[in-house]
Amino acid sequence: MNTLILSSSLAGNSRSYLLCKAVEQELLDKGDNIIFVDAREIPMQPTHKGLTDKMETLTKQVEEADNIIFGMGVHCYSINDSLKILLDACFGKATGKFFGILCAAGGERSYLSTMHLTQICMNEWRMMQLPRIVYATGKDFTEDTISSTEVLERIELFSEEFHTIGNKLA
């Protein structure tokens, strides 16, 4: 199974990146092939201005992936601008793929913010979502570490289910 993990935050101290890295390790331990993409390393611009070389590479990686995991932060109760740019420009070949969402938010009241990404993926590309989402808030982290036992358990369960279902669909 080839899984693309996209950490979409541009923040230097991204908590969604930490969630992505934790899931990456869980899936690697299960023998999955992982392509990890950190949006901080992609020079990006709106689609109408053309794709950068790294955006072209991401487009090919999306096409070749069996499934995709999105790591996102919450911005105004929705997805961040870098994720929106990458979705618009690079995900044309994501049709029918299986996907999951990892979300880090500042507080506990933004848990429905992931629905915007769900709507985009399901309506635009008819993607199928793992119903389980890992949602974490600032209290679940200590500096650059996931410190919440509950979040770590959710990551483990998310990874197990994503691996099992993803393999059946691939």
KENUSE-818273 format. One record per residue: residue number from 1; residue in one letter; chain; x, y, z of N, C-alpha, C in turn. Coordinates in steps of 0.05 Angstrom, whole numbers, plus 5000, padded with zeros to 4 digits. Example, Ala and Ser with C-alpha at 12.3 -4.5 7.8 and 13.67 -1.06 7.14 Angstrom:
residues 2
GUGU_1_A_A_5264_4886_5156_5246_4910_5156_5264_4934_5156
GUGU_2_S_A_5257_4955_5142_5273_4979_5143_5258_5001_5157
This chain:
residues 170
GUGU_1_M_A_5017_4977_5000_5000_5000_5000_5018_5025_5000
GUGU_2_N_A_5013_5043_4982_5028_5068_4980_5011_5091_4991
GUGU_3_T_A_5020_5102_5013_5006_5123_5026_5021_5149_5025
GUGU_4_L_A_5008_5170_5016_5019_5197_5015_5009_5211_5040
GUGU_5_I_A_5027_5221_5057_5020_5237_5080_5028_5266_5074
GUGU_6_L_A_5009_5284_5074_5014_5312_5068_5010_5328_5094
GUGU_7_S_A_5032_5338_5105_5032_5357_5127_5029_5385_5115
GUGU_8_S_A_5006_5397_5118_5000_5421_5103_5007_5447_5117
GUGU_9_S_A_5013_5446_5142_5019_5471_5157_5046_5482_5149
GUGU_10_L_A_5047_5509_5148_5072_5522_5142_5086_5532_5168
GUGU_11_A_A_5073_5528_5191_5085_5537_5216_5110_5522_5223
GUGU_12_G_A_5130_5536_5233_5155_5524_5241_5151_5504_5264
GUGU_13_N_A_5132_5509_5281_5127_5491_5304_5100_5477_5301
GUGU_14_S_A_5095_5467_5277_5069_5455_5270_5063_5430_5287
GUGU_15_R_A_5040_5431_5300_5030_5408_5315_5018_5387_5297
GUGU_16_S_A_5006_5396_5275_4995_5376_5256_5018_5360_5243
GUGU_17_Y_A_5041_5372_5240_5065_5358_5230_5072_5335_5249
GUGU_18_L_A_5071_5341_5275_5077_5320_5295_5057_5297_5293
GUGU_19_L_A_5032_5303_5289_5012_5282_5285_5018_5265_5261
GUGU_20_C_A_5026_5279_5239_5033_5265_5214_5057_5246_5218
GUGU_21_K_A_5077_5256_5232_5101_5240_5236_5094_5215_5254
GUGU_22_A_A_5077_5219_5273_5069_5196_5291_5054_5175_5275
GUGU_23_V_A_5036_5183_5257_5021_5164_5240_5040_5152_5220
GUGU_24_E_A_5058_5168_5209_5078_5156_5190_5093_5133_5203
GUGU_25_Q_A_5102_5137_5228_5118_5116_5241_5101_5091_5246
GUGU_26_E_A_5076_5095_5254_5057_5072_5258_5054_5056_5232
GUGU_27_L_A_5050_5070_5210_5046_5057_5185_5071_5044_5174
GUGU_28_L_A_5094_5056_5178_5120_5044_5171_5124_5018_5187
GUGU_29_D_A_5117_5019_5212_5119_4994_5229_5101_4972_5218
GUGU_30_K_A_5080_4979_5204_5062_4959_5193_5071_4950_5165
GUGU_31_G_A_5093_4962_5155_5104_4954_5129_5093_4969_5105
GUGU_32_D_A_5079_4991_5110_5068_5007_5088_5089_5024_5076
GUGU_33_N_A_5086_5030_5050_5104_5049_5036_5093_5077_5040
GUGU_34_I_A_5109_5095_5051_5100_5122_5057_5115_5142_5041
GUGU_35_I_A_5100_5161_5030_5112_5185_5017_5104_5208_5035
GUGU_36_F_A_5123_5220_5049_5117_5242_5068_5123_5268_5054
GUGU_37_V_A_5103_5285_5053_5107_5312_5040_5102_5333_5061
GUGU_38_D_A_5121_5350_5065_5120_5373_5084_5115_5398_5067
GUGU_39_A_A_5092_5410_5070_5086_5434_5054_5105_5457_5058
GUGU_40_R_A_5119_5457_5080_5139_5478_5085_5162_5477_5065
GUGU_41_E_A_5165_5454_5052_5187_5451_5033_5178_5455_5004
GUGU_42_I_A_5153_5463_5000_5142_5467_4973_5137_5497_4967
GUGU_43_P_A_5153_5508_4949_5147_5535_4940_5120_5533_4925
GUGU_44_M_A_5101_5549_4933_5074_5546_4920_5063_5573_4913
GUGU_45_Q_A_5046_5572_4893_5032_5595_4884_5005_5586_4873
GUGU_46_P_A_4986_5605_4870_4959_5598_4860_4961_5584_4833
GUGU_47_T_A_4942_5567_4827_4942_5551_4803_4944_5568_4778
GUGU_48_H_A_4930_5591_4777_4930_5608_4753_4958_5619_4746
GUGU_49_K_A_4977_5617_4765_5004_5627_4759_5022_5604_4751
GUGU_50_G_A_5012_5579_4749_5028_5556_4742_5039_5542_4766
GUGU_51_L_A_5048_5517_4761_5058_5501_4783_5088_5503_4785
GUGU_52_T_A_5098_5504_4810_5126_5503_4814_5135_5474_4810
GUGU_53_D_A_5161_5469_4808_5171_5442_4804_5162_5423_4826
GUGU_54_K_A_5163_5432_4851_5155_5416_4874_5125_5411_4874
GUGU_55_M_A_5110_5429_4863_5081_5425_4861_5076_5404_4839
GUGU_56_E_A_5091_5404_4818_5089_5384_4797_5096_5356_4809
GUGU_57_T_A_5116_5355_4825_5124_5330_4838_5101_5320_4856
GUGU_58_L_A_5089_5338_4871_5066_5330_4888_5043_5319_4871
GUGU_59_T_A_5038_5332_4848_5017_5322_4831_5022_5293_4822
GUGU_60_K_A_5046_5287_4815_5053_5259_4808_5051_5240_4832
GUGU_61_Q_A_5059_5250_4855_5058_5233_4879_5028_5227_4887
GUGU_62_V_A_5011_5246_4883_4982_5242_4888_4972_5221_4869
GUGU_63_E_A_4979_5223_4844_4969_5204_4824_4979_5175_4831
GUGU_64_E_A_5003_5172_4840_5015_5146_4845_5007_5134_4872
GUGU_65_A_A_4997_5151_4890_4989_5141_4917_4963_5125_4915
GUGU_66_D_A_4962_5104_4932_4937_5089_4935_4917_5104_4953
GUGU_67_N_A_4928_5118_4973_4911_5133_4991_4927_5156_5003
GUGU_68_I_A_4913_5174_5016_4925_5199_5025_4916_5206_5054
GUGU_69_I_A_4935_5216_5069_4929_5226_5096_4936_5256_5096
GUGU_70_F_A_4917_5272_5104_4921_5301_5106_4925_5309_5135
GUGU_71_G_A_4947_5324_5140_4951_5336_5166_4944_5366_5163
GUGU_72_M_A_4927_5376_5181_4919_5404_5178_4916_5417_5205
GUGU_73_G_A_4920_5443_5204_4913_5460_5227_4887_5473_5221
GUGU_74_V_A_4876_5486_5240_4850_5500_5237_4855_5530_5234
GUGU_75_H_A_4844_5541_5213_4847_5570_5208_4819_5581_5201
GUGU_76_C_A_4809_5598_5219_4782_5609_5215_4761_5587_5211
GUGU_77_Y_A_4763_5566_5227_4745_5543_5226_4744_5529_5199
GUGU_78_S_A_4767_5528_5186_4769_5515_5160_4798_5506_5156
GUGU_79_I_A_4805_5499_5131_4832_5490_5124_4849_5515_5119
GUGU_80_N_A_4875_5511_5120_4894_5533_5116_4898_5539_5086
GUGU_81_D_A_4909_5562_5081_4912_5571_5053_4931_5553_5037
GUGU_82_S_A_4952_5543_5050_4971_5526_5035_4958_5500_5027
GUGU_83_L_A_4941_5489_5044_4927_5464_5036_4908_5469_5014
GUGU_84_K_A_4894_5492_5015_4875_5498_4993_4890_5502_4967
GUGU_85_I_A_4913_5515_4967_4928_5519_4942_4937_5491_4931
GUGU_86_L_A_4947_5474_4949_4956_5448_4940_4933_5430_4930
GUGU_87_L_A_4910_5432_4943_4887_5417_4934_4879_5426_4906
GUGU_88_D_A_4876_5452_4902_4868_5463_4877_4887_5456_4854
GUGU_89_A_A_4913_5456_4860_4933_5454_4839_4943_5425_4834
GUGU_90_C_A_4943_5408_4855_4957_5383_4853_4940_5358_4857
GUGU_91_F_A_4915_5360_4862_4899_5337_4870_4879_5328_4848
GUGU_92_G_A_4883_5336_4824_4865_5329_4802_4863_5299_4798
GUGU_93_K_A_4884_5284_4805_4884_5255_4801_4878_5240_4827
GUGU_94_A_A_4865_5252_4846_4859_5240_4871_4832_5225_4871
GUGU_95_T_A_4818_5225_4848_4792_5214_4846_4791_5185_4856
GUGU_96_G_A_4772_5180_4874_4766_5154_4884_4786_5143_4905
GUGU_97_K_A_4805_5159_4913_4824_5150_4933_4813_5150_4961
GUGU_98_F_A_4824_5134_4978_4817_5132_5006_4834_5154_5021
GUGU_99_F_A_4821_5167_5041_4836_5188_5055_4829_5189_5084
GUGU_100_G_A_4847_5201_5100_4843_5206_5128_4853_5234_5135
GUGU_101_I_A_4843_5243_5159_4850_5270_5168_4861_5270_5196
GUGU_102_L_A_4884_5285_5199_4896_5290_5225_4894_5320_5229
GUGU_103_C_A_4884_5329_5252_4879_5357_5255_4890_5367_5282
GUGU_104_A_A_4904_5388_5282_4913_5401_5307_4900_5429_5307
GUGU_105_A_A_4887_5435_5329_4873_5460_5332_4881_5474_5358
GUGU_106_G_A_4875_5499_5360_4882_5514_5384_4864_5508_5407
GUGU_107_G_A_4839_5500_5402_4820_5495_5423_4801_5472_5416
GUGU_108_E_A_4784_5466_5435_4767_5443_5432_4742_5448_5416
GUGU_109_R_A_4736_5472_5409_4710_5478_5396_4712_5479_5366
GUGU_110_S_A_4734_5472_5355_4738_5473_5325_4737_5445_5313
GUGU_111_Y_A_4727_5425_5327_4728_5398_5318_4712_5393_5292
GUGU_112_L_A_4693_5410_5285_4679_5407_5260_4693_5420_5236
GUGU_113_S_A_4715_5433_5241_4730_5447_5220_4740_5428_5199
GUGU_114_T_A_4744_5403_5206_4754_5383_5186_4732_5377_5165
GUGU_115_M_A_4708_5384_5170_4686_5378_5151_4690_5392_5124
GUGU_116_H_A_4702_5415_5125_4707_5430_5100_4725_5413_5082
GUGU_117_L_A_4747_5402_5093_4764_5384_5077_4749_5360_5068
GUGU_118_T_A_4733_5348_5085_4717_5325_5078_4699_5332_5054
GUGU_119_Q_A_4686_5354_5055_4668_5363_5033_4683_5366_5007
GUGU_120_I_A_4707_5379_5008_4723_5383_4984_4730_5356_4972
GUGU_121_C_A_4741_5338_4988_4751_5313_4978_4729_5295_4968
GUGU_122_M_A_4706_5294_4982_4684_5277_4973_4669_5288_4950
GUGU_123_N_A_4666_5314_4949_4650_5326_4927_4667_5330_4901
GUGU_124_E_A_4692_5339_4905_4709_5345_4882_4720_5319_4869
GUGU_125_W_A_4729_5300_4885_4743_5277_4874_4730_5250_4882
GUGU_126_R_A_4706_5251_4895_4693_5227_4903_4711_5208_4919
GUGU_127_M_A_4727_5220_4936_4745_5205_4953_4729_5192_4976
GUGU_128_M_A_4740_5171_4988_4727_5157_5010_4743_5162_5036
GUGU_129_Q_A_4729_5170_5057_4743_5178_5081_4741_5157_5103
GUGU_130_L_A_4764_5153_5117_4763_5138_5142_4746_5155_5161
GUGU_131_P_A_4725_5143_5173_4708_5159_5190_4722_5170_5215
GUGU_132_R_A_4744_5158_5223_4758_5166_5247_4777_5189_5240
GUGU_133_I_A_4776_5211_5255_4794_5233_5252_4810_5236_5278
GUGU_134_V_A_4836_5242_5276_4851_5248_5300_4850_5279_5303
GUGU_135_Y_A_4839_5287_5325_4836_5316_5331_4851_5321_5357
GUGU_136_A_A_4869_5339_5356_4885_5346_5380_4885_5376_5384
GUGU_137_T_A_4888_5384_5409_4889_5413_5415_4916_5419_5429
GUGU_138_G_A_4920_5444_5435_4945_5452_5447_4951_5438_5473
GUGU_139_K_A_4931_5430_5489_4936_5417_5514_4947_5388_5510
GUGU_140_D_A_4946_5378_5486_4955_5351_5480_4985_5349_5474
GUGU_141_F_A_4998_5372_5475_5026_5374_5467_5043_5387_5490
GUGU_142_T_A_5067_5378_5492_5087_5391_5509_5110_5397_5491
GUGU_143_E_A_5113_5423_5486_5134_5432_5466_5131_5417_5440
GUGU_144_D_A_5151_5402_5432_5150_5388_5406_5144_5358_5409
GUGU_145_T_A_5127_5352_5429_5120_5324_5434_5090_5321_5439
GUGU_146_I_A_5079_5300_5429_5051_5293_5435_5052_5280_5463
GUGU_147_S_A_5039_5294_5482_5041_5285_5510_5015_5272_5520
GUGU_148_S_A_4994_5273_5505_4969_5262_5513_4967_5232_5506
GUGU_149_T_A_4963_5216_5527_4960_5187_5523_4936_5181_5506
GUGU_150_E_A_4914_5197_5509_4890_5193_5494_4895_5198_5464
GUGU_151_V_A_4909_5219_5457_4916_5225_5429_4934_5203_5418
GUGU_152_L_A_4953_5194_5433_4971_5173_5423_4955_5147_5418
GUGU_153_E_A_4935_5141_5435_4918_5118_5430_4901_5122_5405
GUGU_154_R_A_4891_5146_5401_4875_5152_5377_4893_5150_5352
GUGU_155_I_A_4918_5158_5353_4936_5155_5331_4940_5126_5324
GUGU_156_E_A_4944_5110_5345_4948_5081_5340_4923_5068_5328
GUGU_157_L_A_4899_5075_5337_4875_5064_5326_4870_5074_5298
GUGU_158_F_A_4874_5100_5293_4872_5112_5266_4890_5097_5247
GUGU_159_S_A_4915_5093_5255_4935_5080_5238_4927_5051_5232
GUGU_160_E_A_4918_5037_5252_4909_5009_5248_4886_5007_5228
GUGU_161_E_A_4866_5024_5232_4843_5024_5215_4850_5033_5187
GUGU_162_F_A_4866_5054_5185_4874_5064_5158_4890_5042_5143
GUGU_163_H_A_4908_5028_5157_4923_5007_5145_4905_4984_5135
GUGU_164_T_A_4887_4975_5153_4870_4953_5146_4851_4959_5123
GUGU_165_I_A_4837_4981_5125_4818_4989_5104_4833_4997_5078
GUGU_166_G_A_4854_5012_5081_4870_5020_5058_4880_4996_5042
GUGU_167_N_A_4889_4976_5055_4898_4952_5041_4876_4937_5027
GUGU_168_K_A_4852_4938_5038_4829_4925_5025_4821_4940_5000
GUGU_169_L_A_4824_4966_5000_4815_4983_4978_4837_4985_4956
GUGU_170_A_A_4862_4981_4963_4884_4986_4944_4884_4964_4922
